[in-house]
Amino acid sequence: METTQTKIRETSQFQLPVTNKPSVSGYDIYPVFSIPDGTITIGYDTLAKELAQYKCVKIDGYVGIRFDDVKQQLNDAFLAMGQEPTWINIESALKPKHEIDEMIAPFLGGDDPVFGKITTLELSDFYNASALNELCSPQHEGGMVIYYGIGAHMLPVEAKMVYFDISKNEIQFRSRAGSVTNLGAGDAFDPKKMYKRFYFIDWLVLNKHKNNIKTAIDYLVDGQRTDEITWTTGNTWRDSIAKLSKSPIRVRPWFEPGVWGGSWIKDKIEGLEKDVPNYAWSFELIVPENGIIIESAGILLEYSFDFLMYNAGKNVLGTDFDTYKYEFPIRFDFLDTFDGGNLSIQCHPQMEYMKQHFGESITQEETYYILDKKDDALVYLGFQENINPDAFKQALEHSADNAVALNINDYVQAFKANKHDLYLIPPGTIHGSGENNLVLEISATPYIYTFKMYDWVRLDMDGKPRPINIDRGMENLDFERKGDRVSAELISSPEVIETGDDWTLEHLPTHANHLYDVHRYSIGTEVRVATNQKAHVLSLVEGEHIEIIVNGESAVFAYAETFIIPAACNHYIIKNKSDKPALVVKSFIK
């Protein structure tokens, strides 16, 4: 927990080290892509020295950056050099708070505590155009002028451009501490409401802005640390992306406790804070929130995955780029219930419902791959043959209204969880993981649209009830997914589709409504794979390490690590570095 006088972040998670990330033999919580030595620099003082040569500078950045702190740190460095810039805060030209609140209201879903609708707003909509122009009117002859704040690039003045990026997990840690605000908000407020506004408005608006300015950035700064920065030049950064987009990519995962969370992640993964109640989630590849760490001579800098897609999305997605553009469509994450609790009994929206109510272009369609389990772990999936929708709804409402337990097995089937089985959860399917599972969730990218219908009569970690969405769930449930159809249609039956000297390729068929498919390799020594101009997402689900070789260059991945092979790699070799056969799961767009 942050202990400085002004608490900036509320979390037990460690900040990304500036240098010398811890060495681990297995799963790495700080995966890096190395770039030439001497290309990433530490410190506000070095950045100030670099910027001192220019008469005019714009310092732009993402929501969650504390621009007053940036100004203070840089100004102190300039003063130490005998230079006193004039600072102009672009956010003084924001529209009044009441106008912004009225403008964003249609996208916030009213009193709904969780859901809103994807905004169509642009960053310029938050600003008064005439006020922006007035900021540029004074003539500051003979002195350095620095325009700073979210959207500084929009000012119509010639200047060197600095962009401060920040990882989205750090934004959330700061919002929980009340140390940052939403775009155009006067103050911080309840962090769950702030997150909803980040998700449906701020991140979308500012991601469009990122895409618009990607080639104009002269200096990229990692602004996630409370007391220090690392930075590189825009050209160095863009050159590294060009290379990375033709190499294996592993994003920085991040981890969160939850009311049902377990012990597997906490026990098995090195480098995490252990003084936590549990870890429920590992965001292995939920790219709207993950970042990429680049490293130069041991110095670390993280930037958002969005920036990779804006600069090199075609290399990453290949033939699927025309369909998905800058949205990477597949996600991998862990759900850890080892010694924990059951997930809620839930469902996800049908496609048309998702488009109409939330404005998303693809829906939340999932599969559960059982990476590990113990005891008599279960997967709740599909309805009993005799399901009566009205009786089910009445039972759910009675439970929610009176805080009484429901015998969910009267309505929902429970299957024994088998290691390496794949359970299919197309939109509208009732489901939930039971306790004592480590689920590798292979899914389409949307990740917050869960209609919890029964949550075992428990409170969230903040002591408050978790939102229950019985009506929305009922509007989306497919009650024909019941009885024997569930085991026949929603538990994948692997079939061997190709073999080599010491490897086998299996197809784990997904549902017709899934946009992605799943393959699994069993590898003795090595196998050569073609991307066929599609991105592949891989995870080592059995074995210690594998080596991936692309165009003569190699990268090593450990058990349970997830990574992307961009379409532009064309071919790659998977080498098993373990004594026993390695199992590698691969997902790709159909």
C-alpha positions, -999 to +999 in steps of 0.1 A: +000+000+000+013+035-008+026+051+023+038+086+011+021+117+026-002+119-004-014+084-012-013+081-050-022+045-055-043+020-035-031-015-041-008-041-026+008-047-061+043-036-067+051-008-092+070-018-124+107-016-115+127+011-132+156-012-138+168-047-131+136-067-130+137-097-108+152-129-123+128-159-124+131-194-136+095-198-145+065-175-152+077-139-156+054-111-144+076-085-162+081-099-197+103-076-219+111-070-255+147-059-257+158-029-278+194-015-283+213-003-253+212+034-246+178+040-261+157+043-229+166+070-204+157+075-167+145+106-150+128+140-152+162+157-152+174+140-183+141+147-201+143+184-191+179+185-204+166+171-237+137+195-240+156+226-230+169+230-266+133+238-278+114+270-276+080+253-275+069+219-261+036+202-258+032+176-231+002+154-238-008+122-221-035+098-209-061+101-182-045+090-149-013+111-155-009+136-126+001+165-148+007+189-119+033+164-105+048+162-140+050+200-142+065+203-107+092+177-114+102+190-148+101+226-136+124+218-107+148+203-133+146+233-156+152+257-127+183+237-117+196+243-152+189+280-148+159+279-171+123+291-162+097+280-187+062+294-190+037+267-183+002+268-199-024+242-188-046+231-218-072+217-194-081+253-185-099+252-219-121+222-209-158+228-212-176+234-178-182+203-158-220+205-161-217+207-199-194+176-200-217+157-176-247+164-198-227+154-229-215+121-216-248+111-198-262+091-228-232+068-226-232+061-188-263+040-185-280+061-159-280+045-124-267+011-138-237+004-116-218-016-142-229-010-178-230+019-202-226+023-240-195+028-261-191+065-267-190+082-301-174+113-287-140+128-297-115+144-274-122+178-291-158+175-279-146+181-243-129+214-251-140+249-259-124+256-293-122+293-288-106+289-254-080+266-270-071+292-296-068+318-269-042+298-251-020+301-282-024+339-286+002+353-261+036+359-275+063+346-252+095+360-268+128+349-255+114+322-232+105+285-234+067+278-234+053+244-224+017+235-230+006+205-209-024+184-201-047+158-218-050+167-255-021+192-257-013+181-292-046+197-304-032+232-299-024+247-333+012+256-325+045+242-338+062+224-309+080+193-299+056+166-287+060+146-255+034+119-246+030+105-211+015+070-212+003+050-182-009+014-178-045+009-171-040-011-140-021+018-125-049+042-135-073+020-115-049+019-085-048+057-086-086+060-089-090+038-058-068+062-039-088+092-053-056+107-067-068+111-103-101+120-119-120+111-151-116+132-182-134+165-176-145+156-140-140+180-112-132+155-086-125+118-080-155+097-068-165+061-062-138+040-080-163+016-095-182+045-111-149+060-122-140+026-139-173+026-157-166+061-170-130+051-180-143+021-199-172+036-218-158+071-223-123+081-213-103+052-227-122+052-260-119+090-265-082+090-256-074+059-277-088+077-307-065+106-298-035+082-295-042+068-329-044+103-344-011+115-329+010+082-331+034+096-358+037+130-341+051+118-308+087+130-305+093+115-270+073+087-253+073+087-215+062+059-191+044+079-165+030+051-143+056+053-115+049+078-086+084+092-084+103+084-115+099+082-153+116+064-182+115+077-217+126+072-252+124+090-286+094+086-308+115+072-336+131+046-313+098+036-300+082+033-335+112+013-348+108-011-319+072-016-327+080-024-363+103-052-351+081-064-323+051-068-347+071-095-365+082-113-333+065-132-305+047-108-282+040-113-245+022-085-227+026-076-191+000-096-171-017-081-141-034-097-111-064-089-090-080-104-059-117-112-059-144-125-036-141-160-051-103-159-056-080-187-050-044-197-041-029-212-073-016-179-087-004-168-053+015-200-047+028-207-082+039-174-096+070-157-084+074-120-078+038-112-067+029-096-034+019-125-011+002-104+016-031-105-002-063-125+005-061-142-029-057-137-066-089-143-086-078-130-120-047-129-141-051-107-171-028-127-194-040-110-226-069-087-221-054-061-244-076-031-238-059-031-204-025-048-209+008-031-218+041-040-235+074-036-217+105-027-237+139-029-222+173-012-229+203-021-209+181-031-180+159+000-181+122-007-184+094+013-202+058+002-206+033+014-232-002+004-240-010-025-263-033-001-282-003+018-294+011-015-310-022-019-329-023+017-341+012+015-354+013-021-367-021-037-366-019-051-400+013-070-391-004-084-360-038-094-374-029-101-411-060-109-431-083-102-401-072-066-398-098-054-423-125-069-400-112-060-366-090-030-374-072-019-341-092-042-318-073-074-311-102-099-309-090-127-287-083-127-249-067-152-225-070-149-188-069-171-157-098-176-132-083-190-100-107-207-075-082-230-059-092-231-022-115-203-031-152-201-041-176-206-070-179-180-096-214-165-099-239-183-121-240-160-151-244-155-188-232-131-215-251-110-241-262-123-274-247-104-303-276-082-312-282-073-276-245-064-273-247-041-303-280-025-293-275-019-256-237-015-252-225-004-287-199-032-289-191-048-323-184-083-310-198-100-280-184-118-250-182-155-260-161-177-238-145-211-233-131-226-201-099-246-206-090-264-174-053-258-169-053-273-134-079-286-108-080-305-076-105-326-056-140-328-071-139-294-089-170-287-111-180-266-140-216-253-140-228-254-176-262-254-193-297-262-179-313-293-165-336-310-190-367-300-171-358-263-168-388-239-165-377-204-173-405-187-153-398-209-122-360-203-126-366-165-127-388-166-097-363-187-077-335-162-086-356-132-076-366-148-043-330-156-035-318-121-044-347-103-025-344-124+006-307-132+007-314-169+008-294-197-008-307-214-039-301-250-048-287-241-082-284-278-092-321-280-095-318-257-125-282-258-138-260-288-147-227-294-130-199-314-147-168-328-133-138-305-143-113-325-162-078-312-167-072-301-203-109-303-212-125-274-230-160-262-220-178-241-245-198-210-234-213-193-265-234-161-257-265-168-237-252-199-220-257-203-182-224-211-166-198-206-139-166-222-127-168-241-094-141-239-067-107-256-070-102-248-107-075-229-125-094-219-157-076-206-187-104-186-202-101-184-240-126-158-252-135-129-275-120-097-262-150-080-245-146-088-208-169-068-185-203-079-198-212-106-172-249-108-161-246-124-127-278-141-119-269-160-087-239-152-065-242-176-037-257-150-013-223-133-006-209-098-004-181-084-025-147-077-010-158-041-001-187-056+020-213-046-005-236-068-026-223-075-061-246-063-089-272-090-099-287-088-135-315-113-135-336-094-160-308-089-185-297-125-181-333-137-188-333-116-220-302-134-232-304-169-220-308-198-244-330-223-226-325-249-253-290-255-241-302-281-216-302-318-209-280-341-230-275-313-256-251-297-231-226-325-229-229-332-266-226-296-278-208-276-251-179-299-241-154-300-269-144-334-282-107-332-294-098-349-327-064-354-342-060-336-375-023-338-382+008-358-369+045-356-374+075-377-362+070-367-326+042-342-325+004-343-328-020-315-336-055-318-322-086-297-330-106-287-300-138-276-318-155-245-305-192-236-309-205-224-342-211-190-325-175-186-314-154-163-337-122-182-327-111-218-329-087-238-306-059-262-315-035-281-292+000-294-300+016-323-282+053-318-289+082-342-283+110-321-298+097-295-322+071-286-348+070-260-376+038-239-378+025-215-405+004-185-395-015-185-428-017-147-423-035-149-390-025-140-355-020-170-332-024-168-294-005-196-276-001-208-240+021-236-227-004-257-207+019-286-199+057-287-197+083-264-183+096-242-212+092-239-249+114-220-274+098-201-303+120-194-333+110-168-358+133-159-387+163-172-368+156-153-336+143-171-305+122-164-274+116-188-244+083-191-227+075-208-194+045-229-182+012-210-181+026-180-201+005-166-229+019-149-260+009-138-295+025-148-328+017-120-352+004-129-386+035-112-402+058-139-387+046-162-414+062-193-399+076-203-365+091-233-348+080-245-314+108-263-296+101-283-264+127-275-237+112-301-213+120-337-207+083-347-212+060-339-241+048-303-240+012-293-246+006-259-263-028-244-268-033-222-299-063-200-306-070-180-338-098-163-357-118-188-377 
